[in-house]
């Protein structure tokens, strides 16, 4: 893995590791009276969880006062980051805490961070979750601060496919996950399915968290195989060509950004198909948008209506 990131979890597990970030960051550490707060819910209760918070600025660690609460339980009252990096006259601090006793078997988290420091801000805060499911894979959780100037490569290798999630900050650069390359700037969060290949990072990048789930078999997907009109109905045939179940499938008929019709499926089985029937809209639809969940991440497929199949 990347230098500066520590292995916090690495094992074969009946489920998956999930990366969840809190929005509305950076957040300045101006006063205890202006805390950062993030409330989220999960569709599946985690077996274990880690909290990570990254602070950045000119303030020294001993000048940072803070309090961290999860579900009204005080997690930290003294700022003691496990990872410290100094770059370009600023300090980067990463704090990690095991909050499993607080969130185990829970489906919600209320995170509050109160901080006061002359010249510091919360760069990012988030959670890693270990969620049980009906399949096994090799999971890895890596947290800390990895500062990259130039190019780094992480070989994934092996058979099957890998779901990679990453959080960081870019001062100009590119992250390539398998065959998918993305320009990143400012704070970024990526999650992709990678088949073989490697993770390539180029430019000026700071990476704070990487979560890896390695699977055997074929990556799941949701394909729109057929679209037909029957009377005043629109029939869609969906298929999952992969080796794993997908959950919370959401299908929308669109005209531009307007939703003309919508249907949901609780799941789609491996190698299975399902028929979705929608009311025929009064205006012609021009596209279809499908979202689904797998390995704790939401994936989106968009296509023109006449591209189904």
Phi and psi restraints in degrees (value plus and minus 20) as a CYANA .aco file:
   2 UNK   PHI     -91.5   -51.5
   2 UNK   PSI     121.5   161.5
   3 UNK   PHI     -82.5   -42.5
   3 UNK   PSI     117.9   157.9
   4 UNK   PHI      79.0   119.0
   4 UNK   PSI     -36.0     4.0
   5 UNK   PHI    -119.4   -79.4
   5 UNK   PSI     111.2   151.2
   6 UNK   PHI    -118.2   -78.2
   6 UNK   PSI     124.9   164.9
   7 UNK   PHI     -97.2   -57.2
   7 UNK   PSI      93.4   133.4
   8 UNK   PHI    -120.3   -80.3
   8 UNK   PSI     -37.7     2.3
   9 UNK   PHI    -179.2  -139.2
   9 UNK   PSI     114.4   154.4
  10 UNK   PHI    -176.2  -136.2
  10 UNK   PSI      87.2   127.2
  11 UNK   PHI    -187.6  -147.6
  11 UNK   PSI     145.8   185.8
  12 UNK   PHI    -105.6   -65.6
  12 UNK   PSI     109.4   149.4
  13 UNK   PHI    -160.5  -120.5
  13 UNK   PSI     125.9   165.9
  14 UNK   PHI    -104.6   -64.6
  14 UNK   PSI      53.6    93.6
  15 UNK   PHI     136.4   176.4
  15 UNK   PSI    -167.1  -127.1
  16 UNK   PHI    -168.3  -128.3
  16 UNK   PSI     139.6   179.6
  17 UNK   PHI    -118.5   -78.5
  17 UNK   PSI     116.1   156.1
  18 UNK   PHI    -144.6  -104.6
  18 UNK   PSI     122.3   162.3
  19 UNK   PHI    -129.9   -89.9
  19 UNK   PSI     103.8   143.8
  20 UNK   PHI    -145.2  -105.2
  20 UNK   PSI     106.0   146.0
  21 UNK   PHI    -132.2   -92.2
  21 UNK   PSI     132.5   172.5
  22 UNK   PHI    -111.9   -71.9
  22 UNK   PSI     114.3   154.3
  23 UNK   PHI     -98.8   -58.8
  23 UNK   PSI    -196.0  -156.0
  24 UNK   PHI      44.8    84.8
  24 UNK   PSI      18.2    58.2
  25 UNK   PHI    -141.8  -101.8
  25 UNK   PSI     131.9   171.9
  26 UNK   PHI     -89.5   -49.5
  26 UNK   PSI     136.7   176.7
  27 UNK   PHI    -150.6  -110.6
  27 UNK   PSI      99.8   139.8
  28 UNK   PHI     -88.5   -48.5
  28 UNK   PSI     121.4   161.4
  29 UNK   PHI    -109.9   -69.9
  29 UNK   PSI      46.4    86.4
  30 UNK   PHI    -104.6   -64.6
  30 UNK   PSI     -58.9   -18.9
  31 UNK   PHI    -184.7  -144.7
  31 UNK   PSI     132.4   172.4
  32 UNK   PHI     -84.2   -44.2
  32 UNK   PSI     -40.5    -0.5
  33 UNK   PHI     -98.0   -58.0
  33 UNK   PSI     -29.5    10.5
  34 UNK   PHI    -144.9  -104.9
  34 UNK   PSI      49.2    89.2
  35 UNK   PHI     -94.6   -54.6
  35 UNK   PSI     137.3   177.3
  36 UNK   PHI    -106.1   -66.1
  36 UNK   PSI     112.5   152.5
  37 UNK   PHI    -155.0  -115.0
  37 UNK   PSI     119.9   159.9
  38 UNK   PHI    -162.4  -122.4
  38 UNK   PSI     103.8   143.8
  39 UNK   PHI    -137.8   -97.8
  39 UNK   PSI     107.8   147.8
  40 UNK   PHI    -162.3  -122.3
  40 UNK   PSI     138.5   178.5
  41 UNK   PHI    -144.2  -104.2
  41 UNK   PSI     135.1   175.1
  42 UNK   PHI    -139.7   -99.7
  42 UNK   PSI     127.2   167.2
  43 UNK   PHI     -96.0   -56.0
  43 UNK   PSI     -43.7    -3.7
  44 UNK   PHI    -154.7  -114.7
  44 UNK   PSI     114.1   154.1
  45 UNK   PHI     -90.8   -50.8
  45 UNK   PSI     115.7   155.7
  46 UNK   PHI    -100.0   -60.0
  46 UNK   PSI     133.3   173.3
  47 UNK   PHI    -102.4   -62.4
  47 UNK   PSI     -53.1   -13.1
  48 UNK   PHI    -172.0  -132.0
  48 UNK   PSI     144.5   184.5
  49 UNK   PHI    -177.0  -137.0
  49 UNK   PSI     124.7   164.7
  50 UNK   PHI    -137.9   -97.9
  50 UNK   PSI     120.0   160.0
  51 UNK   PHI    -120.6   -80.6
  51 UNK   PSI     116.4   156.4
  52 UNK   PHI    -152.4  -112.4
  52 UNK   PSI     119.2   159.2
  53 UNK   PHI    -153.9  -113.9
  53 UNK   PSI     111.0   151.0
  54 UNK   PHI    -134.1   -94.1
  54 UNK   PSI     102.9   142.9
  55 UNK   PHI    -126.9   -86.9
  55 UNK   PSI     128.8   168.8
  56 UNK   PHI    -162.6  -122.6
  56 UNK   PSI     119.1   159.1
  57 UNK   PHI     137.9   177.9
  57 UNK   PSI    -191.7  -151.7
  58 UNK   PHI    -107.6   -67.6
  58 UNK   PSI     -32.3     7.7
  59 UNK   PHI     -87.7   -47.7
  59 UNK   PSI     118.7   158.7
  60 UNK   PHI     -97.5   -57.5
  60 UNK   PSI     138.8   178.8
  61 UNK   PHI     -78.2   -38.2
  61 UNK   PSI     -58.9   -18.9
  62 UNK   PHI     -90.2   -50.2
  62 UNK   PSI     -31.7     8.3
  63 UNK   PHI    -115.5   -75.5
  63 UNK   PSI     -19.3    20.7
  64 UNK   PHI    -117.0   -77.0
  64 UNK   PSI     101.2   141.2
  65 UNK   PHI    -127.0   -87.0
  65 UNK   PSI     114.4   154.4
  66 UNK   PHI    -176.8  -136.8
  66 UNK   PSI     145.1   185.1
  67 UNK   PHI    -159.4  -119.4
  67 UNK   PSI     116.8   156.8
  68 UNK   PHI    -144.7  -104.7
  68 UNK   PSI     109.4   149.4
  69 UNK   PHI    -146.1  -106.1
  69 UNK   PSI     118.8   158.8
  70 UNK   PHI    -146.4  -106.4
  70 UNK   PSI     100.1   140.1
  71 UNK   PHI      30.9    70.9
  71 UNK   PSI      23.3    63.3
  72 UNK   PHI      50.6    90.6
  72 UNK   PSI     -12.5    27.5
  73 UNK   PHI    -119.7   -79.7
  73 UNK   PSI     108.6   148.6
  74 UNK   PHI     -93.2   -53.2
  74 UNK   PSI      99.3   139.3
  75 UNK   PHI    -113.5   -73.5
  75 UNK   PSI     -56.5   -16.5
  76 UNK   PHI    -171.5  -131.5
  76 UNK   PSI     119.6   159.6
  77 UNK   PHI    -144.7  -104.7
  77 UNK   PSI     -28.5    11.5
  78 UNK   PHI    -144.9  -104.9
  78 UNK   PSI     110.1   150.1
  79 UNK   PHI     -96.3   -56.3
  79 UNK   PSI      85.1   125.1
  80 UNK   PHI    -152.2  -112.2
  80 UNK   PSI      59.0    99.0
  81 UNK   PHI     -89.3   -49.3
  81 UNK   PSI     123.4   163.4
  82 UNK   PHI    -103.0   -63.0
  82 UNK   PSI     -40.4    -0.4
  83 UNK   PHI    -148.7  -108.7
  83 UNK   PSI     109.1   149.1
  84 UNK   PHI    -155.2  -115.2
  84 UNK   PSI     109.9   149.9
  85 UNK   PHI    -154.6  -114.6
  85 UNK   PSI     118.0   158.0
  86 UNK   PHI    -131.9   -91.9
  86 UNK   PSI     105.4   145.4
  87 UNK   PHI    -168.4  -128.4
  87 UNK   PSI     114.1   154.1
  88 UNK   PHI      32.3    72.3
  88 UNK   PSI      29.3    69.3
  89 UNK   PHI      44.2    84.2
  89 UNK   PSI      -6.3    33.7
  90 UNK   PHI    -142.9  -102.9
  90 UNK   PSI     134.5   174.5
  91 UNK   PHI    -119.0   -79.0
  91 UNK   PSI     122.3   162.3
  92 UNK   PHI    -136.5   -96.5
  92 UNK   PSI     105.4   145.4
  93 UNK   PHI    -140.1  -100.1
  93 UNK   PSI     113.1   153.1
  94 UNK   PHI    -141.9  -101.9
  94 UNK   PSI     105.0   145.0
  95 UNK   PHI    -133.8   -93.8
  95 UNK   PSI     113.4   153.4
  96 UNK   PHI    -149.0  -109.0
  96 UNK   PSI     114.8   154.8
  97 UNK   PHI    -158.6  -118.6
  97 UNK   PSI     120.8   160.8
  98 UNK   PHI    -102.8   -62.8
  98 UNK   PSI      94.3   134.3
  99 UNK   PHI    -130.7   -90.7
  99 UNK   PSI       1.6    41.6
 100 UNK   PHI     -74.0   -34.0
 100 UNK   PSI     -67.0   -27.0
 101 UNK   PHI     -80.3   -40.3
 101 UNK   PSI     -43.0    -3.0
 102 UNK   PHI    -105.7   -65.7
 102 UNK   PSI     -58.8   -18.8
 103 UNK   PHI    -129.1   -89.1
 103 UNK   PSI     -25.9    14.1
 104 UNK   PHI     -78.2   -38.2
 104 UNK   PSI     113.1   153.1
 105 UNK   PHI      46.6    86.6
 105 UNK   PSI      -6.1    33.9
 106 UNK   PHI    -123.8   -83.8
 106 UNK   PSI     134.9   174.9
 107 UNK   PHI    -136.8   -96.8
 107 UNK   PSI      -0.2    39.8
 108 UNK   PHI    -170.8  -130.8
 108 UNK   PSI     131.8   171.8
 109 UNK   PHI    -157.2  -117.2
 109 UNK   PSI     112.3   152.3
 110 UNK   PHI    -136.8   -96.8
 110 UNK   PSI      84.9   124.9
 111 UNK   PHI    -123.4   -83.4
 111 UNK   PSI     106.6   146.6
 112 UNK   PHI    -146.6  -106.6
 112 UNK   PSI     107.4   147.4
 113 UNK   PHI    -142.3  -102.3
 113 UNK   PSI      94.9   134.9
 114 UNK   PHI    -123.2   -83.2
 114 UNK   PSI     105.9   145.9
 115 UNK   PHI    -165.0  -125.0
 115 UNK   PSI     128.2   168.2
 116 UNK   PHI    -159.3  -119.3
 116 UNK   PSI     100.0   140.0
 117 UNK   PHI    -173.5  -133.5
 117 UNK   PSI     122.1   162.1
 118 UNK   PHI     -77.0   -37.0
 118 UNK   PSI     -62.9   -22.9
 119 UNK   PHI    -161.8  -121.8
 119 UNK   PSI      47.9    87.9
 120 UNK   PHI    -169.4  -129.4
 120 UNK   PSI     138.2   178.2
 121 UNK   PHI    -167.3  -127.3
 121 UNK   PSI     134.2   174.2
 122 UNK   PHI     -98.3   -58.3
 122 UNK   PSI      94.5   134.5
 123 UNK   PHI     -96.4   -56.4
 123 UNK   PSI     -63.6   -23.6
 124 UNK   PHI    -181.5  -141.5
 124 UNK   PSI     131.3   171.3
 125 UNK   PHI    -160.1  -120.1
 125 UNK   PSI     127.9   167.9
 126 UNK   PHI    -191.6  -151.6
 126 UNK   PSI    -196.2  -156.2
 127 UNK   PHI    -152.0  -112.0
 127 UNK   PSI     129.0   169.0
 128 UNK   PHI    -132.5   -92.5
 128 UNK   PSI     116.0   156.0
 129 UNK   PHI    -140.4  -100.4
 129 UNK   PSI     120.5   160.5
 130 UNK   PHI    -128.7   -88.7
 130 UNK   PSI      90.8   130.8
 131 UNK   PHI    -134.1   -94.1
 131 UNK   PSI     103.0   143.0
 132 UNK   PHI     -88.9   -48.9
 132 UNK   PSI     124.5   164.5
 133 UNK   PHI    -171.7  -131.7
 133 UNK   PSI    -198.4  -158.4
 134 UNK   PHI    -113.5   -73.5
 134 UNK   PSI      12.8    52.8
 135 UNK   PHI    -168.5  -128.5
 135 UNK   PSI     144.7   184.7
 136 UNK   PHI    -135.7   -95.7
 136 UNK   PSI     128.1   168.1
 137 UNK   PHI    -177.9  -137.9
 137 UNK   PSI     150.0   190.0
 138 UNK   PHI    -110.7   -70.7
 138 UNK   PSI      98.1   138.1
 139 UNK   PHI    -128.1   -88.1
 139 UNK   PSI     127.8   167.8
 140 UNK   PHI    -162.0  -122.0
 140 UNK   PSI     114.4   154.4
 141 UNK   PHI    -143.9  -103.9
 141 UNK   PSI     103.4   143.4
 142 UNK   PHI    -147.5  -107.5
 142 UNK   PSI     103.4   143.4
 143 UNK   PHI    -152.3  -112.3
 143 UNK   PSI     133.3   173.3
 144 UNK   PHI     125.9   165.9
 144 UNK   PSI    -162.1  -122.1
 145 UNK   PHI    -159.4  -119.4
 145 UNK   PSI      94.9   134.9
 146 UNK   PHI    -137.9   -97.9
 146 UNK   PSI      91.2   131.2
 147 UNK   PHI    -116.7   -76.7
 147 UNK   PSI     102.7   142.7
 148 UNK   PHI    -136.8   -96.8
 148 UNK   PSI     108.0   148.0
 149 UNK   PHI    -148.5  -108.5
 149 UNK   PSI      87.2   127.2
 150 UNK   PHI      94.7   134.7
 150 UNK   PSI    -135.5   -95.5
 151 UNK   PHI    -163.0  -123.0
 151 UNK   PSI     119.4   159.4
 152 UNK   PHI    -156.0  -116.0
 152 UNK   PSI     129.1   169.1
 153 UNK   PHI    -154.8  -114.8
 153 UNK   PSI     116.6   156.6
 154 UNK   PHI    -142.2  -102.2
 154 UNK   PSI      93.9   133.9
 155 UNK   PHI     -94.4   -54.4
 155 UNK   PSI     111.4   151.4
 156 UNK   PHI    -113.4   -73.4
 156 UNK   PSI     -74.7   -34.7
 157 UNK   PHI      40.9    80.9
 157 UNK   PSI    -191.9  -151.9
 158 UNK   PHI      58.1    98.1
 158 UNK   PSI     151.3   191.3
 159 UNK   PHI    -107.4   -67.4
 159 UNK   PSI     153.3   193.3
 160 UNK   PHI      59.4    99.4
 160 UNK   PSI    -161.2  -121.2
 161 UNK   PHI    -169.1  -129.1
 161 UNK   PSI     146.6   186.6
 162 UNK   PHI    -153.5  -113.5
 162 UNK   PSI     115.7   155.7
 163 UNK   PHI    -119.3   -79.3
 163 UNK   PSI      97.7   137.7
 164 UNK   PHI    -134.2   -94.2
 164 UNK   PSI     110.0   150.0
 165 UNK   PHI    -143.1  -103.1
 165 UNK   PSI     122.0   162.0
 166 UNK   PHI    -167.2  -127.2
 166 UNK   PSI     122.6   162.6
 167 UNK   PHI    -149.2  -109.2
 167 UNK   PSI     116.7   156.7
 168 UNK   PHI    -190.0  -150.0
 168 UNK   PSI    -183.9  -143.9
 169 UNK   PHI    -159.1  -119.1
 169 UNK   PSI     118.5   158.5
 170 UNK   PHI    -142.3  -102.3
 170 UNK   PSI     117.8   157.8
 171 UNK   PHI    -123.3   -83.3
 171 UNK   PSI       2.9    42.9
 172 UNK   PHI     100.0   140.0
 172 UNK   PSI      88.8   128.8
 173 UNK   PHI    -199.9  -159.9
 173 UNK   PSI    -196.4  -156.4
 174 UNK   PHI    -153.9  -113.9
 174 UNK   PSI     117.7   157.7
 175 UNK   PHI    -138.3   -98.3
 175 UNK   PSI     102.7   142.7
 176 UNK   PHI    -131.8   -91.8
 176 UNK   PSI      98.7   138.7
 177 UNK   PHI    -128.5   -88.5
 177 UNK   PSI      81.3   121.3
 178 UNK   PHI      45.7    85.7
 178 UNK   PSI    -144.2  -104.2
 179 UNK   PHI    -112.0   -72.0
 179 UNK   PSI     -16.1    23.9
 180 UNK   PHI    -125.5   -85.5
 180 UNK   PSI      95.6   135.6
 181 UNK   PHI    -129.6   -89.6
 181 UNK   PSI     113.9   153.9
 182 UNK   PHI    -151.4  -111.4
 182 UNK   PSI     111.4   151.4
 183 UNK   PHI     -94.4   -54.4
 183 UNK   PSI     113.7   153.7
 184 UNK   PHI    -147.2  -107.2
 184 UNK   PSI     122.9   162.9
 185 UNK   PHI    -167.8  -127.8
 185 UNK   PSI     125.4   165.4
 186 UNK   PHI      46.1    86.1
 186 UNK   PSI    -176.6  -136.6
 187 UNK   PHI     -88.5   -48.5
 187 UNK   PSI     118.1   158.1
 188 UNK   PHI    -159.2  -119.2
 188 UNK   PSI     134.3   174.3
 189 UNK   PHI    -160.4  -120.4
 189 UNK   PSI     105.6   145.6
 190 UNK   PHI    -147.8  -107.8
 190 UNK   PSI     127.0   167.0
 191 UNK   PHI    -169.5  -129.5
 191 UNK   PSI     103.5   143.5
 192 UNK   PHI    -165.1  -125.1
 192 UNK   PSI     137.3   177.3
 193 UNK   PHI    -111.9   -71.9
 193 UNK   PSI     104.4   144.4
 194 UNK   PHI    -137.7   -97.7
 194 UNK   PSI     108.3   148.3
 195 UNK   PHI    -127.6   -87.6
 195 UNK   PSI      86.2   126.2
 196 UNK   PHI      44.6    84.6
 196 UNK   PSI    -180.0  -140.0
 197 UNK   PHI      51.2    91.2
 197 UNK   PSI    -168.0  -128.0
 198 UNK   PHI    -171.6  -131.6
 198 UNK   PSI     148.0   188.0
 199 UNK   PHI    -116.1   -76.1
 199 UNK   PSI     103.3   143.3
 200 UNK   PHI    -134.2   -94.2
 200 UNK   PSI     110.9   150.9
 201 UNK   PHI    -144.1  -104.1
 201 UNK   PSI     108.8   148.8
 202 UNK   PHI    -154.0  -114.0
 202 UNK   PSI     118.8   158.8
 203 UNK   PHI      94.8   134.8
 203 UNK   PSI    -171.2  -131.2
 204 UNK   PHI    -128.5   -88.5
 204 UNK   PSI      80.8   120.8
 205 UNK   PHI    -151.8  -111.8
 205 UNK   PSI     124.8   164.8
 206 UNK   PHI    -139.5   -99.5
 206 UNK   PSI     102.9   142.9
 207 UNK   PHI    -132.3   -92.3
 207 UNK   PSI     109.7   149.7
 208 UNK   PHI    -128.6   -88.6
 208 UNK   PSI     -48.0    -8.0
 209 UNK   PHI    -171.7  -131.7
 209 UNK   PSI     116.6   156.6
 210 UNK   PHI    -155.5  -115.5
 210 UNK   PSI     109.8   149.8
 211 UNK   PHI    -141.4  -101.4
 211 UNK   PSI     110.2   150.2
 212 UNK   PHI    -145.3  -105.3
 212 UNK   PSI     111.2   151.2
 213 UNK   PHI    -143.9  -103.9
 213 UNK   PSI      93.7   133.7
 214 UNK   PHI    -121.1   -81.1
 214 UNK   PSI     105.1   145.1
 215 UNK   PHI    -139.4   -99.4
 215 UNK   PSI     132.0   172.0
 216 UNK   PHI    -110.5   -70.5
 216 UNK   PSI     151.2   191.2
 217 UNK   PHI      60.8   100.8
 217 UNK   PSI    -176.9  -136.9
 218 UNK   PHI    -127.5   -87.5
 218 UNK   PSI     118.9   158.9
 219 UNK   PHI     -83.7   -43.7
 219 UNK   PSI     116.7   156.7
 220 UNK   PHI     -92.4   -52.4
 220 UNK   PSI     138.7   178.7
 221 UNK   PHI    -178.9  -138.9
 221 UNK   PSI     150.6   190.6
 222 UNK   PHI    -146.0  -106.0
 222 UNK   PSI      93.9   133.9
 223 UNK   PHI    -127.0   -87.0
 223 UNK   PSI     120.7   160.7
 224 UNK   PHI    -112.9   -72.9
 224 UNK   PSI      83.2   123.2
 225 UNK   PHI    -105.4   -65.4
 225 UNK   PSI     -53.7   -13.7
 226 UNK   PHI    -163.0  -123.0
 226 UNK   PSI     126.0   166.0
 227 UNK   PHI    -154.4  -114.4
 227 UNK   PSI     106.5   146.5
 228 UNK   PHI    -166.8  -126.8
 228 UNK   PSI     138.2   178.2
 229 UNK   PHI    -130.0   -90.0
 229 UNK   PSI     110.5   150.5
 230 UNK   PHI    -148.3  -108.3
 230 UNK   PSI      81.4   121.4
 231 UNK   PHI      43.8    83.8
 231 UNK   PSI    -144.0  -104.0
 232 UNK   PHI    -118.3   -78.3
 232 UNK   PSI       3.6    43.6
 233 UNK   PHI    -139.7   -99.7
 233 UNK   PSI     134.9   174.9
 234 UNK   PHI    -135.4   -95.4
 234 UNK   PSI     105.7   145.7
 235 UNK   PHI    -127.2   -87.2
 235 UNK   PSI     107.9   147.9
 236 UNK   PHI    -139.0   -99.0
 236 UNK   PSI     114.1   154.1
 237 UNK   PHI    -127.3   -87.3
 237 UNK   PSI      95.9   135.9
 238 UNK   PHI    -123.5   -83.5
 238 UNK   PSI     127.3   167.3
 239 UNK   PHI    -160.2  -120.2
 239 UNK   PSI     125.6   165.6
 240 UNK   PHI    -133.8   -93.8
 240 UNK   PSI      84.6   124.6
 241 UNK   PHI    -100.6   -60.6
 241 UNK   PSI     -22.8    17.2
 242 UNK   PHI    -106.9   -66.9
 242 UNK   PSI    -197.8  -157.8
 243 UNK   PHI    -116.0   -76.0
 243 UNK   PSI     -16.6    23.4
 244 UNK   PHI    -154.8  -114.8
 244 UNK   PSI     131.6   171.6
 245 UNK   PHI     -89.4   -49.4
 245 UNK   PSI     121.5   161.5
 246 UNK   PHI    -131.2   -91.2
 246 UNK   PSI     130.4   170.4
 247 UNK   PHI    -139.0   -99.0
 247 UNK   PSI     142.1   182.1
 248 UNK   PHI      29.8    69.8
 248 UNK   PSI      37.2    77.2
 249 UNK   PHI     -97.8   -57.8
 249 UNK   PSI     106.5   146.5
 250 UNK   PHI    -143.0  -103.0
 250 UNK   PSI     104.8   144.8
 251 UNK   PHI    -139.3   -99.3
 251 UNK   PSI     110.1   150.1
 252 UNK   PHI    -148.3  -108.3
 252 UNK   PSI     116.0   156.0
 253 UNK   PHI    -110.9   -70.9
 253 UNK   PSI     110.0   150.0
 254 UNK   PHI    -142.8  -102.8
 254 UNK   PSI     130.6   170.6
 255 UNK   PHI    -148.6  -108.6
 255 UNK   PSI      82.7   122.7
 256 UNK   PHI      45.9    85.9
 256 UNK   PSI    -144.8  -104.8
 257 UNK   PHI    -118.8   -78.8
 257 UNK   PSI     -18.8    21.2
 258 UNK   PHI    -105.5   -65.5
 258 UNK   PSI     114.3   154.3
 259 UNK   PHI    -108.9   -68.9
 259 UNK   PSI      98.2   138.2
 260 UNK   PHI    -116.1   -76.1
 260 UNK   PSI     -43.3    -3.3
 261 UNK   PHI    -184.1  -144.1
 261 UNK   PSI     132.7   172.7
 262 UNK   PHI    -170.2  -130.2
 262 UNK   PSI     123.8   163.8
 263 UNK   PHI    -165.8  -125.8
 263 UNK   PSI     133.5   173.5
 264 UNK   PHI    -151.1  -111.1
 264 UNK   PSI     130.2   170.2
 265 UNK   PHI    -146.4  -106.4
 265 UNK   PSI     119.5   159.5
 266 UNK   PHI     -85.5   -45.5
 266 UNK   PSI     -58.6   -18.6
 267 UNK   PHI    -181.3  -141.3
 267 UNK   PSI     147.5   187.5
 268 UNK   PHI    -155.9  -115.9
 268 UNK   PSI     101.8   141.8
 269 UNK   PHI     -93.2   -53.2
 269 UNK   PSI     141.0   181.0
 270 UNK   PHI     -79.8   -39.8
 270 UNK   PSI     108.4   148.4
 271 UNK   PHI      48.8    88.8
 271 UNK   PSI     -12.2    27.8
 272 UNK   PHI    -115.3   -75.3
 272 UNK   PSI     152.6   192.6
 273 UNK   PHI    -158.7  -118.7
 273 UNK   PSI     142.1   182.1
 274 UNK   PHI    -171.6  -131.6
 274 UNK   PSI     126.4   166.4
 275 UNK   PHI    -120.3   -80.3
 275 UNK   PSI     113.6   153.6
 276 UNK   PHI    -138.7   -98.7
 276 UNK   PSI     109.1   149.1
 277 UNK   PHI    -134.5   -94.5
 277 UNK   PSI     106.7   146.7
 278 UNK   PHI    -143.8  -103.8
 278 UNK   PSI     134.4   174.4
 279 UNK   PHI     -86.2   -46.2
 279 UNK   PSI     116.9   156.9
 280 UNK   PHI     -88.5   -48.5
 280 UNK   PSI     102.2   142.2
 281 UNK   PHI     -90.8   -50.8
 281 UNK   PSI     135.4   175.4
 282 UNK   PHI     -89.7   -49.7
 282 UNK   PSI     -50.2   -10.2
 283 UNK   PHI    -125.0   -85.0
 283 UNK   PSI     123.8   163.8
 284 UNK   PHI     -82.8   -42.8
 284 UNK   PSI     113.5   153.5
 285 UNK   PHI     -98.2   -58.2
 285 UNK   PSI     125.5   165.5
 286 UNK   PHI    -133.2   -93.2
 286 UNK   PSI     -29.3    10.7
 287 UNK   PHI    -179.7  -139.7
 287 UNK   PSI     147.2   187.2
 288 UNK   PHI    -148.8  -108.8
 288 UNK   PSI     114.7   154.7
 289 UNK   PHI    -143.0  -103.0
 289 UNK   PSI     106.9   146.9
 290 UNK   PHI    -141.7  -101.7
 290 UNK   PSI     109.9   149.9
 291 UNK   PHI    -141.4  -101.4
 291 UNK   PSI     129.6   169.6
 292 UNK   PHI    -173.6  -133.6
 292 UNK   PSI     142.1   182.1
 293 UNK   PHI    -132.1   -92.1
 293 UNK   PSI     117.2   157.2
 294 UNK   PHI    -173.5  -133.5
 294 UNK   PSI     118.2   158.2
 295 UNK   PHI      36.8    76.8
 295 UNK   PSI      13.7    53.7
 296 UNK   PHI      58.6    98.6
 296 UNK   PSI     -16.6    23.4
 297 UNK   PHI    -138.1   -98.1
 297 UNK   PSI     133.9   173.9
 298 UNK   PHI    -122.2   -82.2
 298 UNK   PSI     108.4   148.4
 299 UNK   PHI    -135.4   -95.4
 299 UNK   PSI     126.0   166.0
 300 UNK   PHI    -143.4  -103.4
 300 UNK   PSI     116.5   156.5
 301 UNK   PHI    -146.5  -106.5
 301 UNK   PSI     103.8   143.8
 302 UNK   PHI    -144.0  -104.0
 302 UNK   PSI     118.3   158.3
 303 UNK   PHI    -173.8  -133.8
 303 UNK   PSI     128.2   168.2
 304 UNK   PHI     -79.3   -39.3
 304 UNK   PSI     131.5   171.5
 305 UNK   PHI     -80.2   -40.2
 305 UNK   PSI     -55.1   -15.1
 306 UNK   PHI    -104.8   -64.8
 306 UNK   PSI     -10.7    29.3
 307 UNK   PHI    -121.8   -81.8
 307 UNK   PSI     -14.1    25.9
 308 UNK   PHI     -84.5   -44.5
 308 UNK   PSI     126.1   166.1
